Amino acid sequence: MCGIAGYVGPRQAVDIVFDQLRRLEYRGYDSAGIAYLEGDHIEVMKRAGKLSELGRLVHDHPAQSHLAIAHSRWATHGGPTDENAHPHYDAYEQIAIIHNGIIENYMDLKEELAYRGHIFRSQTDTEVAAHIIGEEYSKWGDLEEAVRHGARRLRGAFALVVISKAEPSTIVCFRNASPLVIGLGQGENLLASDIPALLPYTREVVVLEENTMAVITDGDVRVTDSDGRDLAIKPIHIDWDLAVAERGGYEHFMLKEIHEQPSVIRNAMAGRVDEKGRVRLEQVFGEHVWTEIDRVNIIACGTAYHAGLMGKHLFEKLLRLPTDVYYSSEFRYGDPVLSQKSLAIFISQSGETADTLAALRLCKQLRIRTLGIVNVVGSSIARECDRTIMTQAGPEISVASTKAYTAQVVVLTLLALHIAQVQEVPGIRVDEWVQALHDLPAKAEAALELEDEVIDAAVKVGNMPLCFFLGRGADAYVAMEAALKLKEIAYIPTQEYPAGEMKHGALALVQPGVVAVVGATDPAIADKVTSNIKEVQARGGSVVAITTTEDQIVHKASEMTIRLPNTGYDFLNALLSIIPLQLFAYHTARLAGCEIDQPRNLAKSVTVE
Ligand code: F6R
């Protein structure tokens, strides 16, 4: 959620960190600020609201500075105001800091500091950290030592970036649970909470490990552990195309990301299937692990949780492997039944979701085997799981997740097929599944070509007061994800149900004007779903059905149908149906004039519990 940027080098530092903040806008924020060295003092500019507010300040106060740090804030302690925006000074304005995460013991520290006469200008935990590090600075007279000793007094998950007016060419940062990445340049160095903010400047990056810190100047980056021992720097080369992280001609990132799904499916499979139609995931865990596991627990939040439900469907149907799916926030305190033979799978686009990370750490403490399915290279979940399969979907910028979901489900499918191979599960033709997966990108292209029909449906029903999302089997799980998309970007209330469950209560909500979007992609149960469609229509509701080109039954029963190519597998049909459903949410939101890529109240990466 909060974004961090930093620059030291010969160029105009303020302009560069402002540009970096723009590249982090997708994370969601409610205020932003910059601190830079000018003459013998640190100048701070900050504003609540959109970056354009800060941009006006930057424009009106042209700065001559070669070192700057910047932050976009998503309020946790104290509202989104100018005062609460970062950067914050210490008590003597000798240092300025920005911070991601939460300082858990800030109330105690604040009391202690107030007792010693400190006065605070904001309600934030960050300003408390600034005063603590300021005190250490007065004691040590050295920024690196001050940050090191200051960080020891702080509890919680945080990334801190600090500058001092007495050390005008140095940025010091400390990472504890919140991500920090250093960009290595020629005669200049950068810092960010996320890789896309570095890409216009460098492709050589160093991901800071847990509990380490870095001292950054224009010509040097030194990384140490929290006791000051030097650590070797391991730069990684990022070969993402910068255009991948930009909109590429689409009106919104969300639309661009929906349209990327054919290649996302290909990329998720890349290097994981061979020409004989076998799945190659043997590097993940050895055979003995796959033959030993007797239960899978999938742990995730939001869209990733919905992908997990698809995983459960497949693991149980294909492998008869008992699988539970938990919301990460519930797993931790829910006292789940775990065994040493189980496998815990953590699904996360960002790899930084605090609840998922906390659940992962719990499993590690309990010595349960852990596997990550993660999109962001070098993220905490990717690094901390015993093994991780990267979804390889490229950066997802829109707050509403689309392509990450598809990539997660494809990886779960490959995983199920790999286990089927190792366990020699009878009756499963892995090669035929793999062929269907190979054919899926072309079918996803065909699904995208239905966009005009989806727009027609959105025009006809878009101003509905309530939208049901219904389905049976895998379609019911996709319905949950489709409903999340509509509510988060179009702000339309939804009810999502297995279709057969409607008559047990929710049907009472149906009346003229209410819409039901019905997933009916499994030809085997088309007649059952049709009965549910009739139940809705009989009470005045309208139906948009997603079905296959071969279907006649559902098509005849519904007012509007979107007909997808049949993949030959009900599971893959359901997965494919997410494409028109994402488009339906997108166009409904667009027609209503909603701010699609950054919906209200939401942030891309939820790094607080
Ligand atoms: C919805 C959405 C969220 C995320 C959830 C988990 O469109 O994006 O529900 O899926 O916050 O995030 P990750 O996958 O980063 O752990």
Boltz pocket constraint, residues with backbone or C-beta under 6 A from the ligand:
constraints:
  - pocket:
      binder: B
      contacts: [[A, 301], [A, 302], [A, 303], [A, 304], [A, 305], [A, 347], [A, 348], [A, 349], [A, 350], [A, 351], [A, 352], [A, 353], [A, 356], [A, 398], [A, 399], [A, 400], [A, 401], [A, 402], [A, 484], [A, 488], [A, 603], [A, 604], [A, 605], [A, 606]]
      max_distance: 6.0
